[in-house]
């Protein structure tokens, strides 16, 4: 316990120094598995302007830079859509986690999940940074993107070289089958825990709306009876294009039905990014661009929509207690503290007043009880930071998979 405390405290001290003033491109400490962007907070590359600009609005190069803690606009206690920012955090400071092979560092990842045996599985993008594209092709086709760890971070197994193009999220069902959504191959693959392919849904490299086609599938959820549910439509968030639906198959992979279309109403989606079942068999859909969770029965009947968990990039539900963990890695407005115009003032990922982080509550009644805040300060430097995927172990410790090339563990305070 003493050793664990020392490790966490050491990383925490380093983290505070590295992330101050939105940590302009700082590198992680060499002894960790964290990748090169782990402390960047998504800060765009390149120097800030040397001189502040005069003039109304200051929307060009040369905006003023405020010292840490002195930005004049603060986030409210609750976002405009009702996501709380001021809840207690019962966890110790997060630390870089996962003992990777010699020379290997984390690439971008949105995927961490807990297996039936209590081990923790992570899928990254073959050590590369980014989303979509062919991150695991070329020279990276010789690199394993799938890892199994014990809860201490000891590496137990890795595989997957040459199998995927852009692995997005990995799901593990109660029978220990692995389900990978690859949003560049436009496929879902079922594997055993040794990495043998058991089933493939979708046509490699083919985008479509057919019963056997996807458009950048994001995650799979498996019902108690084995039925397969796929969130289809990472493409075109905030636009009129791209699939925006849930596709249901039986356990043998036979198409059953689909529901949803691009939109903002109940049963409509915009970038459905994550899926999870609760203990009652209800399907939770992280409808990310609409800043909400939608809940359905297994036939697609709409039950409820929740805005109080923020902008959902990842959802994990502990079915023993129906505790829900929701990772918000993208909420933002148009402000930054970089000294230059940064993200667009309108459009993708706007969720006014919400702080990024992991909100924890009840999948039974929708109450939000705890919050692990993003270590990056508001206003956010880039379009994503902190956990995009989330899971928890049997002791209640939380794991966050970060698109900015890291995996962190948050230990529950005793």
QUIURGI-V640227 format. One record per residue. N is the residue number from 1. RES is the residue in one small letter. SS is DSSP state (hx for helix, st for strand, lp for the rest). OMEGA is omega in whole degrees, -180 to 180 (* if undefined). D_CENTER is the distance of its C-alpha to the mean C-alpha in Angstrom with 1 decimal. Layout:
n->{N,N}
res->{RES,RES}
ss->{SS,SS}
omega->{OMEGA,OMEGA}
d_center->{D_CENTER,D_CENTER}
This chain:
n->{1,2,3,4,5,6,7,8,9,10,11,12,13,14,15,16,17,18,19,20,21,22,23,24,25,26,27,28,29,30,31,32,33,34,35,36,37,38,39,40,41,42,43,44,45,46,47,48,49,50,51,52,53,54,55,56,57,58,59,60,61,62,63,64,65,66,67,68,69,70,71,72,73,74,75,76,77,78,79,80,81,82,83,84,85,86,87,88,89,90,91,92,93,94,95,96,97,98,99,100,101,102,103,104,105,106,107,108,109,110,111,112,113,114,115,116,117,118,119,120,121,122,123,124,125,126,127,128,129,130,131,132,133,134,135,136,137,138,139,140,141,142,143,144,145,146,147,148,149,150,151,152,153,154,155,156,157,158,159,160,161,162,163,164,165,166,167,168,169,170,171,172,173,174,175,176,177,178,179,180,181,182,183,184,185,186,187,188,189,190,191,192,193,194,195,196,197,198,199,200,201,202,203,204,205,206,207,208,209,210,211,212,213,214,215,216,217,218,219,220,221,222,223,224,225,226,227,228,229,230,231,232,233,234,235,236,237,238,239,240,241,242,243,244,245,246,247,248,249,250,251,252,253,254,255,256,257,258,259,260,261,262,263,264,265,266,267,268,269,270,271,272,273,274,275,276,277,278,279,280,281,282,283,284,285,286,287,288,289,290,291,292,293,294,295,296,297,298,299,300,301,302,303,304,305,306,307,308,309,310,311,312,313,314,315,316,317,318,319,320,321,322,323,324,325,326,327,328,329,330,331,332,333,334,335,336,337,338,339,340,341,342,343,344,345,346,347,348,349,350,351,352,353,354,355,356,357,358,359,360,361,362,363,364,365,366,367,368,369,370,371,372,373,374,375,376,377,378,379,380,381,382,383,384,385,386,387,388,389,390,391,392,393,394,395,396,397,398,399,400,401,402,403,404,405,406,407,408,409,410,411,412,413,414}
res->{x,x,x,x,x,x,x,x,x,x,x,x,x,x,x,x,x,x,x,x,x,x,x,x,x,x,x,x,x,x,x,x,x,x,x,x,x,x,x,x,x,x,x,x,x,x,x,x,x,x,x,x,x,x,x,x,x,x,x,x,x,x,x,x,x,x,x,x,x,x,x,x,x,x,x,x,x,x,x,x,x,x,x,x,x,x,x,x,x,x,x,x,x,x,x,x,x,x,x,x,x,x,x,x,x,x,x,x,x,x,x,x,x,x,x,x,x,x,x,x,x,x,x,x,x,x,x,x,x,x,x,x,x,x,x,x,x,x,x,x,x,x,x,x,x,x,x,x,x,x,x,x,x,x,x,x,x,x,x,x,x,x,x,x,x,x,x,x,x,x,x,x,x,x,x,x,x,x,x,x,x,x,x,x,x,x,x,x,x,x,x,x,x,x,x,x,x,x,x,x,x,x,x,x,x,x,x,x,x,x,x,x,x,x,x,x,x,x,x,x,x,x,x,x,x,x,x,x,x,x,x,x,x,x,x,x,x,x,x,x,x,x,x,x,x,x,x,x,x,x,x,x,x,x,x,x,x,x,x,x,x,x,x,x,x,x,x,x,x,x,x,x,x,x,x,x,x,x,x,x,x,x,x,x,x,x,x,x,x,x,x,x,x,x,x,x,x,x,x,x,x,x,x,x,x,x,x,x,x,x,x,x,x,x,x,x,x,x,x,x,x,x,x,x,x,x,x,x,x,x,x,x,x,x,x,x,x,x,x,x,x,x,x,x,x,x,x,x,x,x,x,x,x,x,x,x,x,x,x,x,x,x,x,x,x,x,x,x,x,x,x,x,x,x,x,x,x,x,x,x,x,x,x,x,x,x,x,x,x,x,x,x,x,x,x,x,x,x,x,x,x,x,x,x,x,x,x,x,x,x,x,x,x,x}
ss->{lp,hx,hx,hx,hx,hx,hx,hx,hx,hx,hx,hx,hx,hx,hx,hx,hx,hx,hx,hx,hx,hx,lp,lp,lp,lp,lp,lp,lp,lp,lp,lp,lp,lp,lp,lp,lp,lp,lp,lp,lp,lp,lp,lp,lp,lp,lp,lp,lp,lp,lp,lp,lp,lp,lp,lp,lp,lp,lp,lp,lp,lp,lp,lp,lp,lp,lp,lp,lp,lp,lp,lp,lp,lp,lp,lp,lp,st,lp,lp,lp,lp,lp,st,lp,lp,lp,lp,lp,lp,st,lp,lp,lp,st,st,lp,lp,lp,lp,lp,lp,lp,lp,lp,lp,lp,lp,lp,lp,st,st,st,st,lp,lp,lp,lp,lp,st,st,st,st,lp,lp,lp,lp,lp,lp,lp,lp,lp,lp,lp,lp,lp,lp,hx,hx,hx,hx,hx,lp,lp,lp,st,st,st,st,lp,lp,lp,lp,lp,st,st,st,st,st,lp,lp,lp,lp,lp,lp,lp,st,st,st,st,st,st,lp,lp,lp,lp,lp,st,st,st,st,st,lp,lp,lp,lp,st,st,st,st,st,lp,lp,lp,lp,lp,st,st,st,st,st,lp,lp,lp,lp,lp,st,lp,lp,lp,lp,lp,lp,st,lp,lp,st,st,st,st,st,st,lp,lp,lp,lp,lp,st,st,st,st,st,lp,lp,lp,lp,lp,lp,lp,lp,lp,lp,lp,lp,st,st,st,st,st,lp,lp,lp,lp,lp,st,st,st,st,st,lp,lp,st,lp,lp,lp,lp,lp,lp,st,lp,lp,st,st,st,st,st,st,lp,lp,lp,lp,lp,st,st,st,st,st,hx,hx,hx,lp,st,st,st,st,st,lp,lp,lp,lp,lp,st,st,st,st,st,lp,lp,lp,lp,lp,lp,lp,st,st,st,st,st,lp,lp,lp,lp,st,st,st,st,st,st,lp,lp,lp,st,lp,lp,lp,lp,lp,lp,lp,lp,lp,lp,lp,lp,lp,lp,lp,lp,lp,st,lp,lp,lp,lp,lp,lp,st,st,st,st,st,st,lp,lp,lp,lp,lp,st,st,st,st,st,st,lp,lp,lp,lp,lp,lp,lp,lp,lp,lp,lp,lp,lp,st,st,st,st,st,st,lp,lp,lp,lp,lp,st,st,st,st,st,lp,lp,lp,st,st,st,st,st,lp,st,lp,lp}
omega->{178,-180,-180,-180,180,180,-178,-178,-180,179,-180,179,178,-176,-179,180,-175,-174,179,-179,179,172,-172,173,-179,-180,178,176,-170,-173,-178,175,-179,179,-171,-179,-171,180,-175,-174,-180,-179,178,180,177,-177,173,178,-176,-175,177,-179,172,176,-176,174,178,-174,177,176,177,173,178,176,-179,178,179,179,-177,176,-169,179,-179,176,179,178,-179,-178,-180,177,172,178,-178,179,-168,-179,178,177,-177,-176,172,179,180,177,179,-169,175,-179,-178,177,-178,178,-178,175,178,165,176,178,173,-165,168,-176,-179,-178,180,179,178,176,-176,180,179,171,174,-175,173,177,-179,178,177,178,-176,-180,-176,-172,-179,176,179,-180,-179,178,177,-175,177,175,-175,-175,171,-180,162,-173,176,-177,178,-180,179,-173,170,176,173,-179,177,-176,-172,176,176,-179,-175,178,-179,177,176,-177,-175,178,178,167,178,-179,-178,171,179,-172,168,173,-178,-178,169,-178,173,-178,168,-173,172,178,178,-179,-179,-177,174,175,-178,-179,-174,177,-177,177,179,-179,-180,-178,180,-179,176,172,-179,176,-172,-178,179,169,-178,180,179,179,178,177,-173,178,-177,170,-172,173,173,-176,168,177,-179,-180,180,-174,176,176,178,-171,169,180,-178,175,172,-172,177,180,178,-180,178,-177,172,173,178,175,179,179,-175,-179,175,-179,173,-173,170,-175,173,-164,-174,-179,172,172,172,-176,178,179,176,-178,177,-179,174,-178,-161,-176,175,174,-176,167,171,-178,-177,164,-172,173,178,178,-179,180,-175,170,-177,176,-169,179,178,-177,-167,171,179,178,169,177,174,-172,177,-176,-173,170,-178,179,-177,179,175,-177,-170,-176,-179,163,-175,-175,167,179,-174,-177,180,174,-177,-178,179,-177,177,171,-167,173,174,174,-165,173,-179,175,176,179,-179,177,-174,-179,-176,174,-180,-176,177,179,177,-171,-175,-178,172,-174,172,177,175,-173,172,0,-171,-175,-174,-175,179,174,178,-168,171,172,-175,173,180,178,-174,179,179,176,-173,179,180,178,-167,175,178,166,175,167,-178,175,179,-175,179,179,-179,*}
d_center->{29.2,30.8,29.1,25.7,26.5,27.8,24.7,22.4,25.0,25.4,21.8,21.7,24.8,23.6,20.3,22.4,24.7,22.2,20.0,23.1,23.7,20.1,21.1,22.4,21.2,22.0,21.4,20.3,23.1,24.4,24.4,20.6,18.3,16.1,16.1,18.0,15.5,14.2,16.5,16.6,14.4,14.1,17.8,19.5,22.1,25.7,28.0,28.3,31.6,34.5,36.1,35.0,36.0,38.3,38.1,36.7,32.9,32.3,29.7,30.7,30.8,32.3,30.6,31.3,29.1,29.1,29.3,26.5,26.6,29.0,26.9,29.1,26.4,24.4,21.7,23.4,23.1,21.5,19.8,21.9,20.1,20.5,17.3,18.9,18.4,21.2,20.7,21.6,19.4,20.9,19.0,20.3,18.7,15.8,17.0,16.0,16.0,17.1,20.5,20.2,23.4,25.7,24.6,21.1,18.2,14.4,13.3,10.0,7.4,4.2,6.7,8.7,11.3,14.8,17.8,21.0,22.8,20.4,19.2,15.6,14.2,11.8,11.6,11.4,13.2,16.5,16.5,16.0,13.9,12.7,11.2,13.7,17.3,19.0,17.2,18.6,22.1,25.2,25.6,22.0,23.2,24.8,21.7,20.0,16.2,16.1,16.9,18.2,18.9,20.9,19.5,21.4,19.4,22.4,21.7,23.2,22.5,20.9,21.4,20.4,22.2,23.3,21.6,18.6,18.1,14.4,12.6,9.3,8.7,11.5,13.2,16.4,19.1,22.0,24.2,22.0,21.3,18.1,16.5,14.7,13.6,14.6,14.1,17.0,19.4,18.7,19.1,18.1,19.7,20.8,21.8,23.7,22.5,24.7,22.9,25.7,24.8,26.0,25.0,23.6,22.8,23.0,25.1,23.9,23.5,24.8,23.2,24.7,25.0,27.2,26.9,26.0,23.9,20.3,18.8,15.4,14.3,10.6,11.0,14.2,15.5,19.0,21.6,24.1,26.7,24.7,24.0,21.0,18.6,16.5,14.2,15.9,15.3,12.7,15.9,17.5,15.2,17.8,20.6,23.1,22.2,20.0,19.7,18.2,19.0,18.7,20.9,22.6,24.6,26.8,26.3,28.5,26.3,28.8,27.5,28.0,26.7,24.2,23.5,22.0,22.4,21.2,21.9,21.3,23.6,23.1,22.1,21.0,17.6,16.0,12.9,12.1,8.5,8.4,11.6,13.3,17.0,18.7,21.9,24.0,22.5,21.0,18.0,15.1,13.4,10.5,12.7,10.4,13.3,15.6,13.7,14.4,14.1,17.0,18.9,21.3,23.8,23.8,26.2,24.0,25.9,24.1,24.1,22.3,19.7,18.0,17.0,17.1,13.6,12.5,10.2,7.9,4.4,4.6,8.3,10.6,14.4,17.1,19.9,22.6,22.2,19.8,17.7,14.4,11.3,8.9,6.0,7.2,6.3,9.0,12.0,15.1,18.8,21.1,22.1,21.7,23.8,24.3,27.8,27.0,25.5,21.8,19.4,21.3,22.8,21.9,19.5,15.8,13.4,16.4,16.0,19.0,19.4,16.0,14.8,11.2,10.3,10.0,12.7,14.6,17.5,19.4,18.6,22.4,23.3,20.1,21.1,18.6,20.1,18.0,15.6,14.1,14.1,12.5,15.1,15.4,18.1,18.7,19.4,16.3,17.4,14.8,12.4,9.2,9.2,8.1,5.2,1.5,3.3,6.7,10.3,13.8,17.2,20.6,21.5,18.7,17.0,13.2,10.9,7.8,6.3,6.5,7.0,10.3,11.6,11.4,10.7,12.2,14.2,15.5,18.9,20.4,23.6,26.7}
